[in-house]
Amino acid sequence: MQKSLLLNQNWDICLDSNGDFSFTDDNYAIAQNVACACRAFTKDMYFNQEDGIPHFFIDISNPQTINTTLLAHYFEKEALKFPQITSAVLDNIHIENRVIHGQLVLTLKNGETLYVTI
């Protein structure tokens, strides 16, 4: 079973009614962890410097020059690092005001499908 700290809408940790860390598990934890991995750039995470999207290879400052196929490849590759996931497809990718939007469609080993909004 996958277990993870529960994050709120602002991507901050949540506390339960006792003031302890809140956790989530199973599919929600997988989806949240994939979303976090896809929001990180390489060299951003202290302990996992090689994980994340290699932002120096993709310029997102000009929407006309963005290679969305390459960007989708990096998102899908990051999602597939999780052992529970057998396939990942980034759908409906678009960029507004230098913010990447899309939906990752994940297929798990047990056959379930998860939809992760990026």
KELUM-134868 format. One record per residue (C-alpha): residue in three letters; x, y, z. Coordinates in pm, 1 decimal. Layout:
REM KELUM-134868
REC;residu;px;py;pz
REC;Ala;X;Y;Z
...
***
This chain:
REM KELUM-134868
REC;residu;px;py;pz
REC;Met;0.0;0.0;0.0
REC;Gln;130.4;343.1;-101.1
REC;Lys;116.7;598.3;182.0
REC;Ser;197.7;968.0;166.1
REC;Leu;155.2;1293.0;355.8
REC;Leu;-175.4;1453.5;261.2
REC;Leu;-135.6;1784.5;80.2
REC;Asn;-398.1;2058.2;54.7
REC;Gln;-493.9;2270.6;-248.7
REC;Asn;-183.0;2486.0;-192.2
REC;Trp;44.8;2180.3;-191.5
REC;Asp;111.1;2223.4;178.9
REC;Ile;95.3;1945.5;439.2
REC;Cys;-227.1;1893.5;633.9
REC;Leu;-277.1;1826.3;1001.5
REC;Asp;-549.8;1610.9;1154.1
REC;Ser;-775.1;1714.0;1444.5
REC;Asn;-500.9;1617.3;1694.1
REC;Gly;-241.1;1836.1;1524.8
REC;Asp;-57.8;1535.8;1378.9
REC;Phe;38.9;1495.1;1014.8
REC;Ser;-245.0;1369.4;795.3
REC;Phe;-172.6;1082.8;559.3
REC;Thr;-338.0;948.9;249.8
REC;Asp;-299.3;606.5;98.5
REC;Asp;-365.4;383.2;-200.4
REC;Asn;-473.7;548.0;-527.6
REC;Tyr;-496.3;900.6;-388.6
REC;Ala;-137.7;873.9;-261.1
REC;Ile;-18.0;745.5;-599.0
REC;Ala;-194.5;1027.6;-785.3
REC;Gln;-64.5;1291.4;-543.9
REC;Asn;292.7;1159.3;-563.1
REC;Val;285.6;1154.8;-944.8
REC;Ala;152.6;1511.8;-950.2
REC;Cys;431.2;1622.1;-713.7
REC;Ala;695.2;1448.6;-926.1
REC;Cys;566.5;1618.6;-1240.2
REC;Arg;566.9;1960.0;-1070.4
REC;Ala;933.4;1926.9;-973.4
REC;Phe;1225.1;2020.2;-1194.8
REC;Thr;1556.9;1837.4;-1194.9
REC;Lys;1796.7;1964.5;-928.6
REC;Asp;1501.4;2108.0;-728.5
REC;Met;1460.7;1826.3;-476.5
REC;Tyr;1729.3;1805.9;-212.0
REC;Phe;1752.5;1426.5;-188.7
REC;Asn;1649.1;1330.9;-545.2
REC;Gln;1845.0;1566.3;-768.4
REC;Glu;1793.4;1362.3;-1087.1
REC;Asp;1414.4;1328.5;-1051.4
REC;Gly;1177.0;1577.5;-1207.0
REC;Ile;1129.2;1747.3;-1541.6
REC;Pro;1453.3;1870.4;-1706.0
REC;His;1354.4;2235.2;-1746.5
REC;Phe;1680.0;2346.1;-1906.9
REC;Phe;1592.7;2136.2;-2212.8
REC;Ile;1247.7;2294.8;-2251.8
REC;Asp;1181.2;2666.8;-2281.1
REC;Ile;828.7;2743.9;-2160.4
REC;Ser;864.6;3121.7;-2181.0
REC;Asn;728.3;3138.9;-2536.7
REC;Pro;414.8;2929.2;-2605.0
REC;Gln;488.0;2925.7;-2980.2
REC;Thr;819.3;2744.2;-2933.8
REC;Ile;716.8;2480.2;-2680.9
REC;Asn;751.2;2122.4;-2796.5
REC;Thr;445.2;1972.9;-2624.7
REC;Thr;534.6;1623.0;-2749.2
REC;Leu;869.7;1639.7;-2570.2
REC;Leu;707.5;1789.9;-2263.0
REC;Ala;447.8;1509.6;-2256.5
REC;His;729.6;1254.8;-2287.6
REC;Tyr;900.6;1393.3;-1976.0
REC;Phe;576.4;1393.3;-1774.7
REC;Glu;495.2;1036.6;-1879.3
REC;Lys;851.3;921.3;-1807.5
REC;Glu;833.6;1073.4;-1458.5
REC;Ala;501.2;899.6;-1386.2
REC;Leu;638.4;562.9;-1499.5
REC;Lys;906.7;575.9;-1228.3
REC;Phe;638.0;466.2;-982.5
REC;Pro;625.4;85.5;-961.9
REC;Gln;244.0;70.7;-941.4
REC;Ile;203.4;238.4;-1282.9
REC;Thr;213.9;41.7;-1608.6
REC;Ser;125.1;321.3;-1850.9
REC;Ala;97.4;699.5;-1848.1
REC;Val;-41.5;927.5;-2117.4
REC;Leu;-55.1;1306.5;-2092.2
REC;Asp;-377.0;1428.5;-2249.2
REC;Asn;-505.6;1776.1;-2332.0
REC;Ile;-175.9;1952.6;-2269.1
REC;His;-187.3;2330.2;-2299.7
REC;Ile;-0.3;2626.8;-2160.4
REC;Glu;-153.1;2945.0;-2024.9
REC;Asn;60.6;3228.3;-1886.0
REC;Arg;364.8;2998.6;-1863.7
REC;Val;165.6;2741.0;-1660.7
REC;Ile;142.5;2389.0;-1798.6
REC;His;-198.4;2223.0;-1780.3
REC;Gly;-304.7;1874.5;-1876.0
REC;Gln;-432.5;1544.5;-1748.5
REC;Leu;-220.6;1236.8;-1694.7
REC;Val;-410.7;915.4;-1753.1
REC;Leu;-241.1;645.2;-1544.3
REC;Thr;-301.4;272.9;-1565.7
REC;Leu;-206.9;79.5;-1255.0
REC;Lys;-81.0;-278.9;-1232.6
REC;Asn;-419.4;-384.4;-1093.7
REC;Gly;-592.7;-249.3;-1407.3
REC;Glu;-742.1;62.0;-1244.6
REC;Thr;-719.6;397.8;-1419.6
REC;Leu;-633.2;722.1;-1239.9
REC;Tyr;-672.1;1073.7;-1377.7
REC;Val;-422.6;1326.9;-1247.1
REC;Thr;-470.4;1692.6;-1328.5
REC;Ile;-145.1;1876.3;-1383.8
***
